[in-house]
Every structure is written in C-alpha cells, then in structure tokens.
Amino acid sequence: MAEAKLTTDHKTIRKWAESRGGRPSHVEGSGKKDDPGLLRLDFGPKDEALDPISWEDFFEKFESAHLAFLYQDRTADGSVSRFHKFVDRNAQEHSSGSHGSRKAHA
C-alpha cells in the first residue's frame, strides 16, 4: 500500500506540483466573478476544460474553501506519483484531531 500525506502548506503543495510539471488551474465556468471555482493541477497536455490561474489566486481559493491537499510522493513500486486530491480541511481535522502535515494510507 502506498503512503499518502496530507498538508495545507503552500510551499509543499507548489513544490510537489511543479516538480511533476503541474500548473495551477481551475475548471472553466465553475466559478463566478472573482471566484475561480473548482481547483485543479494541470499536468498537461492542456485540458480544454481547465484554465490556468496564478498560484496566488489558486491559494486564495484553497484557503477560502478550507481545503487540504492529499498527495503521494511515490507509488507502491517506487516510481514518482502524481496522485493527489483536494479534501475538506475541516472534515480531516475533525476525524483525526490534528493539524498541519500528516501521513495517511491510500
């Protein structure tokens, strides 16, 4: 079973994404006005449904939506993993009683 980690640290998230060629984006048409809507990391080739956004806008939405980043560094066979998802920070904190980075099993 591969180990997954959970974090809210912006530097960790950005470093993880960029080291895998990921760029901050959002699902086109999912937001209103200044709200980017659904966040995604785009690893290319460009998905027509995803629009790039700045890291600043990405993390502003990440914080306002109270998200946490669940991710995996390596797969079970040791290769680089791009597995990730955005989860409700409040639900994760209530289920474990802790804050910040921690490990989980995926």
N, C-alpha and C positions, 0 to 999 in steps of 0.2 A: 504494500500500500504506500503510495507517495504522500509525503508530508506537505500540508498546506499551511500557510501563515496568514495572519490577519493583522492589518495595520491601518492607521489613519495618518501616518506620517507622509507628508507631501514629497519630501526628498526621496524617500524609499520608493514610493509609487512611480515618480518620474524616472528615477534611475532604472528601475526594473523595466518599465515600458521602453525607454529609449535604448537600453542595451539589447532589446529584441526588435528594434526598428519600429516601435509603436509610436503613434502620434495621438494627441488628444482630439476627440471629435464628439459629435452628438448626432442623434438620429434626426435627419431632415424632417422638419414640420412637427416635431414632437414638443416644441416649446412655444411660448408666447412672448412677444416683445423682447425684453432683455433676458428672458429665461431660456437657456439653451436646451432644456428638455432632457431627454434620456442621454446619459453619458455613455461613451464607448471609447475603447482604444482601438485605433485602426492600424493594422499591421500590413496593409496593402495586399495585393494591388487595390487601388482605390475602389471602395464600395460606393456605388451611386447613391445609396440611401444615407451615407454618412458625410457630414460636412466638418471640415477641420475647424477647431477653435483654439484659442490660446490656452496655455497652461493656467494663466491667471483666471480666465473665465471657467475653465474646467474645475479648478479647485474651489472657486467661489460657489459653484453649483454643488460640488461634492460636500462642502461644509453646510450649505443651506438645506440640503436634503438629508443631512445626518447620515452620510454613508461611511462604510468601512470597505477596505479593499482586501478581498480574499484572493490569495495567489499562491503559486507553486514555483519554486526555483528550478527543480529538476523532476523529471518523470521517474517512474519506478525503475526504468532501465538506465537512469543516469543522464539522459540527454536533456538539453535545455527545454524548459516548459514555457508555454505561453498561456497556460490555464490561469484564468482569473475571472472574478465576477465582483460586482458591487452589491453589498448587502446592507441591510438596515443596521446602523451602528447601535441604536438603542436596543434592538432585539438581541444583538450579540452581547452587549454589556450585561443585560438582564439575565441572559442564560448562563453566563459564566461568572458574573460578579467581578470582572476585571476590566482594565482599560489598557489602551496602547497596543503594542505588538504582542502577539502570542501565536502559538502553534496549534494547528488542528490537523485532523487526518481526513484526506479526501479520497 
